[in-house]
C-alpha cells in the first residue's frame, strides 16, 4: 500500500504525509501515550491528530508545497468532517486487498534502522477463489547495506494487525459511503504488486494516456 502511495506522490510531484509517522516523530508531551496507543492498534483522538496535522499542513504551505497525499487519515466520519474544515480534499483512493493478504503484508514489513526506508519480506501468492482473482506480490527486498539493519515495527504483530482491521471494519468503512456521496471516492482493487497495479491505477485515474505521452517525450 505504501509503495503505491509513494508512486502516486512521485507521479504528481507532491508531498507524502503519513499520519502514523507524524504521530511517532512529533516531540510532544504526549509522545509516550501516542506511541502506546498506536502500538496497540487503537485510534488516536481526533483532537490530537488534527492539531498535529494542521501544524504540518501550515508548515508545508509556508514552504511552498502545492499539494499532498494523506495516508492513514481520516479513519472515521467525524475525522473526515473535521478535515473538511481544515483543508480541501480532491480525491480519495481506497486501495483494497483481502484481509489475509493485508495481514501477511503487515507482518512482512521491515524498516532500515539507519536510512529509515521501508521494505517487505513477504512473498504473496494467493490463488483465485470464489470468483476473486489470485494475487501475487513479490517481496520488496532491501539493498545489501540495509540487510543487517532491518527492524520490525513494534505494532506489526498478528494480534495488533487483527485489532487494526477490526477497528477499521467498525469505524472506518462508513467513510467509503461518506466520500462516495461527495463524489470523491475511487475504489481500486489491487491486482498485485507495483508492476501489476501501477498501470491499472493510472488507467483508473484516467492518467494512462498522459503517462504514455510523458514517456514518449522523455
Secondary structure, 3 states (H helix, E strand, C coil): CHHHHHHHHHHHCCEEEEHHHHHHHCCCCCHHHHHHHHHCCCCCCHHHHHHHHHHHHHHHHHCCCCCEEEECCCCCHHHHHHHHHHCCCCCEEEEECCHHHHHHHHHCEEEECCCCCEEECCCEEECCECCECCEEECCECCCHHHHCCEECCCCCCHHHHHHHHHHHHHHHCHHHHHHHHCCCEEEEECCECHHHHHHHHHHHCCCHHHHHHHHHHC
